[in-house]
Amino acid sequence: MTPWVQRLLAANVLVFLLGSFLPLDALFAFVPWAILQRPWTLVTYLFLHGGIMHLASNMIGLFFFGPRLEERLGGTRFIRFYFACGVCGAVLSLILFAFAPFGAMIGASGAVFGVVVGFARYWPDDSVYIMGVLPIRARALAIFLVAWSIFAGVIGEGGNVAHFAHLGGAVAGWLYLRTWERRRRSQVAQQPTSKGKPPGLRKSPSTRDVDAVERWKAVPRERLHEINREELEALLKKIDQSGVKALTPNERAFLDRIADLP
């Protein structure tokens, strides 16, 4: 369990329990015509749920998909990503209010949909078991959820389900990660080489190479033997000076083995 996923789970459960005694919805639910008076509800609605099953479905999604994505993005970026998806879910619902009116909106579904899309972006072929039985690829699951949100939102199917909030969270998650990846590749490409080439003249590395370097740099040094630790540091220095393309196949294989150690 990663730190921010654990905190979000605890916060949602705590707010749900408090909601059994206090009228939290009256002040913290997202109500479209009251947004100017209560702008904080763009965030606070994420922590309110209409029942135990509503809470459980969202928290199960966060529990299974969130930790791995948080490890990939880092804690600070993950929590920004989570709230960006949730806020964008509310904003899209507000934009489409005339088409699909609603009274008040609660639930973390928009943010969780963004997390699912983020997971599918990085691990598209991982199997997800629906109800613990039916296997489906993560990419297929994300596509289905987005398609269903569009279809159900347009035809008005689903009663009190905020389908456009789900869609807003999913789209925001994809755009957030795509923008971050572009910025990250640009930053790596701007680093000067050991031969003194000025910034901007290096070929932009692939997303796979950038991801690999981040994974190698994230290896906990304390778990390595001294010899392996020295080799790791030497290869990371080589990457900083000459770029990831300067690695030999054996050096890449060594770094992959180190990163995959339990």
C-alpha positions in Angstrom: 0.0 0.0 0.0 1.5 3.3 -1.1 1.3 6.4 1.2 -1.2 8.5 -0.7 -3.5 5.7 -1.7 -3.6 4.7 2.0 -4.4 8.3 3.0 -7.1 8.6 0.4 -8.7 5.3 1.5 -8.6 6.4 5.2 -10.0 9.8 4.4 -12.9 8.5 2.4 -13.9 5.9 5.0 -13.6 8.5 7.8 -15.7 11.0 5.9 -18.3 8.3 5.2 -18.5 7.5 8.9 -18.8 11.2 9.8 -21.6 11.5 7.3 -23.6 9.1 9.3 -23.9 11.7 12.0 -23.4 15.0 10.3 -25.1 16.6 7.2 -21.9 16.9 5.2 -23.7 16.8 1.8 -25.4 20.1 2.5 -22.0 21.9 2.6 -19.6 19.7 0.7 -21.5 18.1 -2.2 -21.0 19.6 -5.7 -24.1 21.5 -6.7 -23.8 23.2 -10.1 -25.8 26.4 -9.4 -24.0 27.0 -6.1 -20.5 26.7 -7.4 -19.7 30.4 -7.1 -20.7 30.3 -3.4 -19.0 27.0 -2.7 -16.1 26.6 -5.0 -14.4 24.1 -2.6 -17.0 21.5 -3.5 -15.1 20.9 -6.8 -12.7 18.9 -4.5 -14.8 18.0 -1.4 -17.4 16.1 -3.4 -14.8 13.4 -4.0 -14.9 12.3 -0.4 -18.7 12.0 -0.1 -20.5 8.8 -1.0 -24.2 7.8 -1.1 -23.9 4.4 0.5 -21.6 1.6 1.5 -21.7 0.0 -2.0 -20.9 3.4 -3.6 -17.9 3.8 -1.3 -16.8 0.2 -1.7 -16.8 0.3 -5.5 -14.7 3.4 -5.6 -12.2 2.3 -2.9 -11.7 -1.1 -4.5 -10.8 0.6 -7.7 -8.4 2.9 -5.9 -6.9 0.0 -3.9 -6.2 -2.2 -6.9 -5.1 0.4 -9.5 -3.7 3.3 -7.4 -0.6 1.9 -5.7 1.2 0.9 -8.8 0.4 4.2 -10.5 1.6 6.1 -7.4 4.9 4.2 -7.5 5.3 5.1 -11.2 4.4 8.8 -10.8 5.7 9.5 -7.3 3.6 10.6 -4.4 3.3 14.3 -5.1 2.5 13.9 -8.8 0.0 11.1 -8.1 -2.0 13.2 -5.6 -2.0 16.1 -8.1 -3.1 13.7 -10.8 -5.9 12.3 -8.6 -7.4 15.7 -7.7 -7.0 17.0 -11.3 -9.1 14.0 -12.5 -11.7 14.6 -9.9 -12.0 18.3 -10.5 -12.2 17.9 -14.3 -15.0 15.4 -13.8 -17.0 18.0 -11.9 -16.1 20.7 -14.5 -17.2 18.6 -17.5 -20.5 17.8 -15.7 -21.0 21.5 -15.1 -20.3 22.3 -18.8 -22.8 19.7 -19.9 -25.4 20.6 -17.2 -27.9 21.9 -19.6 -27.7 18.6 -21.5 -27.7 16.3 -18.5 -29.0 18.3 -15.4 -28.4 17.0 -11.9 -29.1 18.2 -8.4 -26.0 17.4 -6.5 -22.9 15.2 -7.2 -20.9 13.1 -4.8 -18.3 10.3 -5.1 -14.7 9.7 -6.1 -15.6 7.9 -9.3 -14.2 10.7 -11.6 -10.8 10.5 -9.9 -10.8 6.7 -9.8 -11.7 6.5 -13.5 -8.6 8.7 -14.1 -6.5 6.3 -12.1 -7.8 3.3 -14.1 -6.9 5.1 -17.4 -3.5 5.9 -16.0 -2.9 2.3 -15.0 -4.0 1.1 -18.5 -1.7 3.6 -20.1 1.4 2.1 -18.5 0.3 -1.6 -18.1 -2.2 -2.1 -21.0 -1.8 -5.8 -21.2 -2.1 -6.6 -17.5 -5.1 -8.8 -16.8 -7.8 -7.5 -14.5 -10.3 -10.0 -13.2 -13.9 -8.7 -13.1 -15.7 -10.0 -10.0 -12.5 -12.0 -9.4 -13.4 -14.4 -12.3 -13.6 -12.8 -15.7 -10.2 -11.7 -17.1 -9.9 -8.6 -19.2 -6.9 -6.6 -20.3 -6.4 -3.2 -18.6 -6.6 -1.4 -21.9 -9.8 -3.1 -22.9 -11.3 -2.3 -19.5 -10.4 1.4 -19.7 -11.8 1.6 -23.3 -15.0 0.0 -22.2 -15.5 2.3 -19.2 -14.9 5.4 -21.4 -17.2 4.1 -24.1 -19.9 3.3 -21.6 -19.6 6.7 -19.9 -20.2 8.4 -23.3 -23.1 6.1 -24.3 -24.9 6.2 -20.9 -24.3 9.9 -20.5 -25.8 10.7 -23.9 -28.9 8.5 -23.6 -29.3 9.4 -20.0 -29.0 5.8 -18.8 -28.0 5.0 -15.2 -30.3 7.1 -13.0 -28.2 8.9 -10.5 -24.8 7.9 -11.9 -22.6 10.8 -12.9 -21.4 9.4 -16.3 -19.9 12.7 -17.5 -17.9 13.0 -14.3 -16.5 9.6 -15.0 -15.7 10.7 -18.6 -14.2 13.9 -17.4 -11.9 12.1 -15.0 -10.8 9.6 -17.6 -10.0 12.2 -20.3 -8.2 14.4 -17.7 -6.1 11.5 -16.6 -5.1 10.7 -20.2 -4.3 14.3 -21.0 -2.4 14.8 -17.7 -0.1 11.9 -18.3 0.4 12.7 -22.0 1.4 16.3 -21.1 3.7 15.1 -18.4 5.4 12.6 -20.6 6.1 15.2 -23.3 7.5 17.6 -20.8 9.7 14.9 -19.3 11.1 13.8 -22.7 11.8 17.5 -23.5 13.7 18.0 -20.3 15.8 14.9 -20.9 16.5 16.0 -24.5 17.7 19.4 -23.3 20.5 18.0 -21.1 23.9 18.6 -22.7 26.1 15.7 -23.6 29.6 15.0 -22.5 30.8 16.2 -25.9 29.4 19.6 -25.2 26.6 19.7 -27.6 24.3 22.6 -26.8 20.8 22.0 -25.5 18.2 21.1 -28.1 20.4 19.3 -30.5 20.0 15.8 -29.0 17.5 13.4 -30.3 14.5 13.1 -28.0 14.6 9.7 -26.3 11.7 7.4 -26.5 9.1 7.1 -23.7 10.3 3.6 -23.1 13.9 4.8 -22.6 12.9 7.6 -20.3 10.7 5.3 -18.3 13.6 2.8 -18.0 16.0 5.4 -16.8 13.5 6.5 -14.1 13.1 2.9 -13.0 16.8 2.3 -12.8 17.3 5.5 -10.8 14.6 4.5 -8.4 16.4 1.3 -7.4 16.9 1.3 -3.5 20.7 1.3 -3.1 20.5 -0.2 0.4 19.3 -3.6 -0.9 22.2 -4.0 -3.3 25.6 -5.7 -2.8 28.4 -3.1 -2.8 29.7 -4.3 -6.1 26.3 -4.1 -7.8 25.8 -0.7 -6.2 29.0 0.7 -7.6 28.2 -0.7 -11.0 24.7 0.8 -10.9 26.1 4.3 -10.0 28.7 4.0 -12.8 26.1 3.2 -15.4 23.7 6.0 -14.2 26.6 8.4 -14.5 27.3 7.2 -18.0 23.7 7.8 -18.9 23.8 11.4 -17.5 27.0 12.1 -19.5 26.3 10.3 -22.8 22.6 9.4 -22.8 20.8 6.1 -22.6 21.7 5.1 -26.1 25.4 4.8 -25.0 24.6 1.7 -23.0 25.6 -1.7 -24.3 23.0 -4.5 -24.4 24.8 -6.2 -21.5 24.7 -3.0 -19.4 21.0 -2.5 -20.1 20.4 -6.2 -19.1 22.3 -5.6 -15.9 20.2 -2.5 -15.0 16.9 -4.4 -15.8 17.9 -7.3 -13.6 18.8 -4.9 -10.7 15.5 -3.0 -11.1 13.5 -6.3 -11.1 15.0 -7.6 -7.8 12.3 -8.1 -5.2 
